[in-house]
Amino acid sequence: MFAWVWALLSLLQSDPSALRTNLSQNGIAIYLNGAAAQPYGPLENMKRELSAIMDSAGYHVMYADPRTPDREGRFAALVVLELDGSCGMPAGNYRIERSVASGASLAETAISSGTVLPFSRIHCANLTRMIGPMLAEEAGAQRDFLYGRAMARVAAHEIYHVMVGSREHVHDGVAKASFSVADLLDERFEFDRTALAMLQKAGEPDSRSVSTDSARR
């Protein structure tokens, strides 16, 4: 694990409120771990879509350099998002080697001593197995767009838990407990009203919530 990840973890353990300051600005700094090794197209589409999803709840997403700390307190929260595996599909013909196992996790968030930490991971191999068959016939640019959008929806689910400080899910939308292929690929898939209300409440200056959920997708 990189030194900057350990530094953030130490900060959280010693003073959890340090990761949630200046809430009135509703800024979220996302530190992408493993981004340099990822295909460009899906990654850029993920960034755009994730920003749009969180903007609908009143949060401004910044993709920060993990080696350049936010010393000015510009962000309401810091989230380390690790991209595990190859987050994209190769060009040309694509053959899925095996389908995703029932109950397999698309993403997870760390938990320590009962406290859920802002360290999340997307399991791109499982995501590819889930949506790959549906994207196999798509042209390269459209394939990258749809894959990146699916990644963003999975990431937004984890960030929802980071911001509201709860493991609980809602019944519909991005904050529900599990996703179908249609949820990941349909034109519209957003936070429902309940989740939006919880996110907006979490952004109020008197909010003290800092934790995320470890539930698996």
C-alpha positions in Angstrom: 0.0 0.0 0.0 1.3 3.4 -0.9 2.6 5.7 1.9 -0.1 8.3 1.2 -2.8 5.7 1.8 -1.2 4.9 5.2 -1.1 8.6 6.0 -4.8 9.0 5.3 -5.6 5.8 7.3 -3.5 7.1 10.3 -5.3 10.4 10.1 -8.7 8.8 10.2 -7.8 6.5 13.1 -6.5 9.4 15.2 -9.1 12.0 14.2 -12.0 10.9 12.0 -13.4 14.4 11.8 -10.3 15.5 9.9 -11.7 13.8 6.8 -14.9 15.8 6.9 -14.1 19.5 7.2 -15.5 22.6 5.6 -18.8 20.7 4.8 -20.5 23.8 3.5 -18.5 23.6 0.3 -19.7 20.1 -0.5 -16.5 19.2 -2.3 -15.3 15.6 -2.6 -11.7 14.9 -3.4 -11.4 11.4 -5.1 -7.9 9.9 -5.1 -7.8 7.3 -7.8 -5.4 4.5 -7.0 -4.3 2.4 -10.0 -5.7 4.9 -12.6 -2.4 5.1 -14.5 -2.7 1.5 -15.5 -6.3 1.8 -16.8 -7.5 2.3 -20.4 -8.0 6.0 -21.1 -11.5 5.9 -22.6 -13.5 4.1 -19.8 -11.6 6.0 -17.1 -12.5 9.5 -18.6 -16.1 8.5 -19.1 -16.2 7.2 -15.5 -14.9 10.6 -14.2 -17.5 12.6 -16.2 -20.4 10.4 -15.2 -19.5 10.2 -11.6 -19.2 14.0 -11.4 -22.7 14.3 -12.9 -24.2 11.8 -10.6 -22.8 13.4 -7.5 -23.6 16.9 -8.8 -27.3 15.9 -8.8 -27.0 15.6 -5.0 -25.2 18.9 -4.6 -21.6 17.6 -4.4 -18.7 18.8 -6.5 -16.2 16.1 -7.4 -12.5 16.8 -7.9 -10.1 14.2 -9.0 -7.1 15.0 -6.8 -3.5 13.9 -6.9 -3.0 11.6 -3.8 0.5 12.9 -3.4 -0.7 16.5 -3.2 -2.7 16.9 0.0 -5.6 19.3 0.3 -3.9 21.7 2.7 -6.5 24.5 2.1 -9.5 22.4 3.3 -11.4 22.8 0.1 -13.1 19.5 0.3 -15.9 18.1 2.5 -14.5 14.6 2.2 -11.6 12.6 0.9 -12.2 9.2 -0.8 -9.6 6.8 -2.0 -11.0 4.8 -4.9 -8.9 1.8 -6.0 -9.4 0.5 -9.5 -8.7 -3.3 -9.2 -7.9 -5.2 -12.4 -8.3 -3.9 -16.0 -11.2 -1.5 -16.1 -12.2 -1.8 -19.7 -12.7 -4.2 -22.6 -10.3 -4.9 -25.3 -11.0 -3.6 -28.8 -12.3 -6.0 -31.5 -14.0 -9.3 -30.8 -14.6 -10.1 -27.1 -15.3 -13.5 -25.6 -16.3 -13.7 -21.9 -14.2 -16.5 -20.3 -16.7 -17.1 -17.5 -19.7 -15.3 -16.1 -19.7 -13.4 -12.8 -20.5 -15.7 -9.9 -23.8 -15.2 -8.1 -23.3 -12.8 -5.2 -19.9 -11.6 -6.4 -18.9 -8.2 -5.3 -18.6 -5.3 -7.8 -17.2 -3.0 -5.2 -16.4 -2.9 -1.5 -15.3 -0.4 1.2 -13.0 -1.0 4.0 -14.1 -1.3 7.6 -11.9 -1.3 10.8 -13.0 -1.9 14.4 -16.6 -1.2 13.5 -15.7 2.0 11.7 -16.3 2.1 7.9 -13.4 3.9 6.2 -13.3 6.0 3.0 -11.2 3.5 1.1 -13.2 1.8 -1.7 -12.4 -0.6 -4.4 -14.1 -1.4 -7.7 -13.6 -5.0 -8.9 -13.3 -4.5 -12.6 -12.9 -8.2 -13.4 -16.4 -8.9 -12.0 -17.8 -5.8 -13.7 -16.4 -7.0 -17.0 -17.9 -10.4 -16.6 -21.2 -8.9 -15.8 -21.6 -6.4 -18.6 -19.1 -7.8 -21.1 -21.6 -10.0 -23.0 -23.9 -7.0 -23.5 -21.0 -4.8 -24.8 -19.3 -7.3 -27.0 -21.0 -6.0 -30.2 -20.6 -2.3 -29.5 -18.1 -0.2 -31.3 -15.0 0.8 -29.4 -16.0 4.4 -28.4 -19.5 3.3 -27.4 -18.1 0.4 -25.5 -15.8 2.7 -23.5 -18.6 5.1 -22.8 -20.9 2.4 -21.5 -18.2 0.7 -19.4 -17.1 4.0 -17.9 -20.7 4.9 -17.1 -21.2 1.5 -15.4 -18.0 2.1 -13.3 -19.3 5.5 -12.2 -22.6 4.1 -11.0 -20.8 1.5 -8.9 -18.4 4.2 -7.5 -21.3 6.5 -6.7 -22.9 3.8 -4.6 -19.8 3.6 -2.5 -19.5 7.4 -2.2 -23.1 7.5 -1.1 -22.2 5.4 1.9 -19.1 7.6 2.6 -21.1 10.7 2.7 -24.2 9.6 4.7 -22.1 7.5 7.1 -24.4 4.5 7.0 -24.4 0.9 5.8 -28.1 1.0 5.0 -29.5 0.9 1.5 -32.6 2.3 -0.1 -35.1 0.5 -2.3 -34.4 2.1 -5.6 -31.7 3.8 -7.6 -27.9 4.0 -7.2 -28.1 3.5 -3.4 -30.0 0.2 -3.5 -28.3 -3.0 -2.3 -27.6 -4.7 -5.7 -27.4 -3.8 -9.3 -28.7 -5.6 -12.4 -27.1 -5.5 -15.9 -29.9 -3.1 -16.9 -29.1 -0.8 -13.9 -25.5 -0.5 -15.1 -26.3 0.0 -18.8 -29.7 1.7 -19.1 -29.8 5.3 -20.2 -31.0 6.6 -16.8 -30.0 5.3 -13.4 -29.8 7.8 -10.6 -30.2 8.4 -6.8 -33.8 8.1 -5.8 -35.5 10.8 -3.7 -34.7 9.1 -0.4 -31.0 8.8 -1.2 -30.8 12.4 -2.4 -32.4 13.7 0.8 -29.9 11.8 2.9 -27.0 13.0 0.8 -28.2 16.6 1.0 -28.6 16.3 4.8 -25.1 14.9 5.1 -23.8 18.0 3.4 -25.2 20.3 6.0 -22.6 22.1 8.1 -23.8 20.4 11.3 -23.3 16.9 9.9 -20.6 14.9 11.8 -20.9 11.6 9.8 -17.7 10.2 8.4 -18.0 6.6 7.7 -18.9 4.4 4.7 -20.4 1.0 4.0 -18.7 -2.3 3.6 -21.7 -4.0 2.0 -20.8 -5.7 -1.2 -22.3 -5.2 -4.6 
